[in-house]
Amino acid sequence: MPFGGKADIFAAGRPGAFPIRTEMEHEDRHGDSVQHEGLRPGPEPGRAPHEAAGPLTASRGGLRALPRALLWRPDPCGPERKGEIGSMERTRAVLADVQGVYSGPEGDLWKLIMGEQIHIGGFQQSMILAGKAGIAKGEKVLDLCSALGAGLRFLARFHGAKGYGLDATEAMLSKARAATAADGLSDSIEYRLGDVRSIPWPDGFFDVVWGEDAWCYVEDKESMIREAARVLRPGGRVAFSDWVEGPAGWTESSAQRICSFMKFPFIGPRAYWEGLLQKSGFEIRSSEDCTPHFAKCVDLYISMLTEQLTFDALRIIGWDMEMFEALGGEMAFMSEQAHAGSFGRCRIVAARK
C-alpha cells in the first residue's frame, strides 16, 4: 500500500496553515476516545484543502509535494454521496504511479510499518483468509499483484500450496525472488511479470486465485475478475481482502482525497466486488466487512510511526519533517473515516460455478 496522492503541509508559522495540534482525538464507532500524539489532522470532510497542499511523490530527496491542480476536488453535493455502487469518479492514478511507488522510498515506508506482507493484519489475517478458502496441500494458488511474494511464501510454508505470483513491477518481483530463495522456497513458487487483465497461464490451471489488499490499485477490475474466472478450474476459488468504501458510505471529496493519496484509481463498496464476481460466474461463499479491525490497524500504524519508528521513517523520506507531518495528517484523516465506517476493508471468498 503506497503512500502517495494528496497530502497537506501543516507547518508552524506559515500563512493560512492548519493550526498545530499535539494530538488528534476522535470518537470511534463505539464511542471510545482514540488519540494520536504528534499528528495534525487534514481538512474536515467536505472542506477544500489548503492552497499549499500537494500530493506526495518520489524524488531524489525523498518525497515532495506536487501542484494543487492535481488534487482531489471538493464535493459540490454536500456531506453525503450515496449513489450507484462503485460510482466514485476515477482519480488520475494509473499503473505507472503504483510502479513508481513500489520501486522507491514509499514502498520502503510501507514495508517498515506493515512488514513484508504489506497488508492489513499480517499473518493472522492471512491465516483467516486461507482457512475460509480451504486451501489444501498441493493446490496451485495464483497471487494477483504478488508484491514481495510474502503471501505466497506464507501459503507454501504453512499450507503446502504450490505458488504462482503475477506482478506488474519488476523491482518487486526481483525482491520477491530473492526473498523466496532466502526462505528456501524457490522450488515451490514461480513469479512472472505481467498484466492482471491478461493472465499468462492457460484456462483452468489454478485451484485458487488469491489477493491481499492489492486489487484496489487495479484500473480494470472487471477484466481482472473475468481473467481470474478463466484461469480457475470449475469449483476453484477466488479468495481476497481489499480496501473498500465502508458500510456507512463516504462523500465524493473523501473518496477522492483518500484514493488520490493512496494512488487508487477508484474503489467501491463490498457490494461492488460481489457484483463483479457474480457477473463472471462466481458463487459467493463468504463476504465480510472488516472495517472495525481495519480502523484499529490504521491507528496501530500511526502509533508505530509516531512512537517508535519516527527516525527510521524520516530516513526513508530524506529527513523531511514537514512531509512526515503531512503524511501524519493524511493518515489521521484515514483513521477518522475508518472509525466512522466510511472507509474500510472486506474479505470475500467465491467459487467458480
Secondary structure, DSSP 4 states (H G I P E B T S, - for coil): ----B------TT-TTPPPP-SEEEEE-TTS-EEEEET----PPTTSPPPTT---EEEETTEEEE--GGGSPPPPTT-S----STT-SPP-S--HHHHHHHHTSHHHHHHHHHH-TT-STTHHHHHHHHHHHHT--TT-EEEEET-TTSHHHHHHHHHH-PEEEEEES-HHHHHHHHHHHHHTT-TTTEEEEE-BTTB-SS-TT-EEEEEEES-GGG-S-HHHHHHHHHHHEEEEEEEEEEEEEE-TT---HHHHHHHHHHHT-S---BHHHHHHHHHHTTEEEEEEEE-HHHHHHHHHHHHHHHHHTSHHHHHHHTTS-HHHHHHHHHHHHHHHHHHHTTSEEEEEEEEEE-
